[in-house]
Amino acid sequence: MAFALRRPFALSTAIKTIPKPSSAPLRSFHSSPLKPANIYFTSKTTSPVTTLVKSRNAFHSAFRRNYMQQPYQVSKPDQGTLTQRLLVGAGLVGGTLVAINLVFNRETREDGGMPPYERSFLNETFMHTGLGIGIIGVAARALHQSGWSYRLMATNPWVVIGVSLAASLGTMYGCFATSPDNYVQKYAFWGGFNLAQAAILSPLMFLQPALLARAGLYTVAMMGSIAFVGATAKQEKYLYLGGPLLAGVAVVAVSGFAPLVLPATAVRALAWSENIWLYGGLAVFGGFTLYDVQKILNHARLAERGLMKRDAVNESISLELDFINIFVRMVQILGMRNNNRR
């Protein structure tokens, strides 16, 4: 019954393929009522298949054809359509980059370009960011294959939130407090932070790899364009955004806890909180990317003057958090679009 409810057309197809009983047995039954009917005790083993068996076989064959073999039907995309989508996507990314540059980057640097020490520090920070994201992805995949995702989803959500916050904040602030001269302890805390993020994000591996790849590509395009604006903008132009962004991330965090507090009957409130968490968080962490890039360049200038030590590991943690929060929201947006198409 459960299979029939999941595939209602399989039942209708099976009913259509049931052979109709002929009227000859009915006429013979009514024409000779006194003839003994001993067909149930016959010793013949080569009797024809009854209508019930035919109906059962027809139902099973229709069910296998409609339900079991459908996931294996792979449709190859048209090469022209795929090329057109790639061109449209590249045009959108390029247009977005130009638009963001024109809107947010009208006043460029007045010092003749980025100095070498700023460029080297920014490149080192981006290298650590990419390495950290790679560690998170590989560790999340390994944890998912070991069954960690099933155990995590079966745990109390409040316990998951408490333990994940304690692990993430503990390793992050431990890395911040460690001097860059202490390489072993520094990278130990940094590795622990990446593993904590991988443990939290491992249930995303239940989703389709194509969807995760698209979300990662969109996140890289978004952060790359915003980072380009922050790197070529006027010095300290967007450092004032720290306070407003902190207030915005507090609102986004509170809206993320709404499904755990509000009842299921508060449909409108839950919908508003989801939109704030999704689209408001996308805007807030996009702004954090802009702020973090300008902060990295400011720290490079301070380190050049000897006022602080160069620490690309600490700077990379901020960009990793921006990437993770944007990536998770991109995954949810793409998942909602796929559900609406169905």
N, C-alpha and C positions, 0 to 999 in steps of 0.2 A: 504493500500500500504506500509506503514511503517513496519507493521508486516511482510509482505511478503518479503521485502528487508532484514529484520533482520534474517528471517528464510527461505532461498530460497528453502530448501529441503521440507518444508511443502507444498509449492505450487506444486512441482513436484509430491509429494505423492498424493496430492488431485486430480491432473489431471489423475494419473494412476488409481485411484479408481473410476473415473466417469464411470457409465455404458454406454456401447455403444448402441445407439438406433438401434432397429431392423429394418429390411428392409420391414416388412409387412405393416406398415402404408404408406410407400412410394409407394409400389405397388398398394395398394388400392386407393391411391390418384390419381395415374396416370391412373388406369383402369377405374375409374368412375369420370370423370371430371365434369359431369353435376349434380352430387348429391349435394344437398345443405349441406354445412358444418355449422351446428348450434351448434357445441360443446362448444362454448363460452357462450351460453345462456342456457345451460342445467340446470335443477333444481335438479339433482342428487347430493347428498352430500357425497356419498361413492365412488367417482371417484378415481382411482389410482393416486399415487403421480407422478407428472410430472418429466421429466428429469432434469429440472432446479432445482427443490427442492432437488432431489437426489444429484445433483452435489454440491449444497450448503451444504447439510448435510455432504457429504463426505469431503468437504474442511474443515469444522469446526471440524469434528472428527479428521482428520489428523493433523490439527493445534494444537488442544488440546493435542493430543498424543505426538507430537514432541516438542512443545514449552512450554506448561503449566506444564506438568508432569515431565519434565526432571530435574528441580532443586530438586525434592523430591526423586530422585533415589540415595540412599546412598549405597556406596560400602564399605563393611567392609574389612579392610586390612588383609592380611594374617598374621597369628601370627608369622610364620617363617620369613617372610620378615621384620616385625616390629622388631623382636629381632635382626635380622642381621643388620638393620639400627642403632639400639641402640648400638650394639657392635662396629660397624664401627665408629660411632660418638664418643664413649668413647675412642676408639683407637686414633682417630685424635686429640682429646683434650689432651690426655696423651702424645702423640708424640710431639705435639706442645709445651707442657710445658717442656718436656725434651730438645727439640731442643733450645728453647729460653734460658733455663737455661745453656746449654752448650755454646751457642754463646755469651750471654751477661753477664754471671755470672762465668767467669773463675777464677776471683779473689774474693774469699769470704771474710767475715769479719775475722779480726785477733784478735779480743778482746774476743774470746771464745763464741760468740753467742750474741743474742739480750738481753740487760739488761731488768730487770722487768719494769722500768719506761718507756722505749721505747715501750715495748710490750703493756702495759696498755694504753698508749696514742694512739697507733696505733689501738688497738681494740675499744677504745672509738670513734675514728674518723670513723672507718668502721661502727660502730653502728649508728652514726648520718647519715652517708651516706645512709645506707639501709633504715632508717626511712624516710629520705627526699625523696628517690625514691618511697617509698610506698605512701607517701602523694601526690606526683605528680601524680602517677597512679590513685589513688582513686579520687582525685579532677578532673583530666582530664575526667574520666568516668562520674562523676556527671555533669560536665559542658556539655559534649556531649549529655547526656540524656535530659538536659534542653533546648537544641536547640542552645547552644552557638556556636557550630562548624559551623552551617549554616550561622549565622550572621557574623562570622569571615571570612568565605570564600567569602561572598558577599561584604566585605569592601575593600576599596582601599588598594593595597598591601603596598604602601608607608606609609600610615597611620598605618597599622599593624606593619610594621618594626619600625617606630618611637616610637609608644606607647610601643611596647614590649621591645625595647632597654631601653627606659626611666624607665619602671617599673622594669626590671631586674637589670640594673645598679644601680638604686636608692636604691632598697632594699638590693642589695649585698654590696655596699659600706657603706650603713647605718649599716649593720651587722658587717662589718669589723671595722668600727669606734667605735662601742659600746664595752665597757669594758665587759669582761666575768663575772664580779661581778654583773652587772645589768642584771639579768636573764630575767625579763619581757620584756624589750626593745630588748634584744638580740634575744630571741626566737620569738618575734613579727616580727622583720625584717627577720629572717630566714624563718618563716612561710609565710610571704609575698613574699619572693623570690620563694619559692616552688609553691605557688599559681600562680605567674606570669608565671613560666615554664609550669604549668598545662594548663593555658589558651592558651599558644602558641601551645602546643602539642596535644590539644584535637581533632583536625581534624584527627589524626592518628587512632582514634577509628572507622573511616569508614572502615578500613582494616579488614581482617579476624583475629579473635583472635589467630588462630593457627600460623599465620605468625608473629604476635607480640610476641607470646610466644617463638617462635624459635629465633627471633632476640634478645630478652632479654636473652635467654640462651647463645647464642653465645657471647653477650656482657659481661656477667658475666664470662664466660670461658676466654675470652681474657683479661679482666681487672684482673682477679684472677691470671692468669699466669704471667702477667707483674708485678703485685704487689708483687708476691712471689719473683721474681728476684730482684726487688728494695729493698725488706726487707732483703734479705740474701746477697746482694752484699756488696762490700767494702764501708766503710763510705765515703759519699760525692763523690762517684765515678761518678754519673750522674748529679750532680748539675750544671755542666757547660752547660747542654743542654737548660737552660732557654732562652738564647739569640737566638740560632738558631730556637728553637721551636716557639718563639714569631714572628720571621720573617716568618716562615712557616705558622702560623695561619693567618697572615696578607694576605699572598697570597691566602690561602684558602677562607678567607672572601671576598676578591675582586672577586674571581671566582664565589662565590655564588651570587653576584649581577649582573653577566653577563646576565642572562635571562631578567632582568628588563631594561637593557641598550641596548644590542645588538639587531638588527632587526632579525626577524624570518628567513630571507633569509641567514643569516650567519650560515649555518648549521655546517660547520667544526669548526668554532670558538666556537659555543655553545657546540659541542660535546667535544672539548678539555677542555673547562671550567667545564663541568659536570664531566669529569674524574678527573680533579684536585680537584674539591670539594669533590668528592666521595672517591677515593682511596688515594689521597694526604691527605685529612682530616682524614681518618682512620689511616694513619701512624703518622700524627702529634699528634693526641689526644692519640694514643697509647704511643707515646713518652712522652706526658704530664703526663700520668698515672705513668710512671716510674719516672719522675722528681718529681711529687707531693708526691709519697711515700717516696722518699729520703728526700724531704724537710720536711715532717712530722717528720721523725726520727731526722733530724737536729734540728727542733724546740723543740722536746722532750729533747734533750741534753741541749739546751739553757735554757729551762724552769727548768731543774734540777739544773743548775748552778745559777738560779735566775736572768737571763738576760732578760727573758720575761715571760709572763703569759701563762699558759696552756689554749688553746682555741680550743677545738675539733670542735666547730661549724664552725669557719672560715675555718679550714682545710677540713671539709666535703663538703663545697661549691665547692671547686676545684675538688674534686672527683666526685661530682654530675654533674658538667659541662662536665667532661670527659665522664662519663657514658651516658649522654644525647646525646652528639655529636657522640659517637660511635654507640649508639642504633639507631639513626635516619639513619645513613649510612647503618647499617646492614638491616634495614627495606627496604631501597631502593634497596639494592643489591638482597635481597631475592625476592622482587617484580619484579625486572627485570628478574630474573631467571624463575619465574613462567610464565611471559609473553612470554619468549622465548620458553618454553616448549609447549605452546599453538600454 
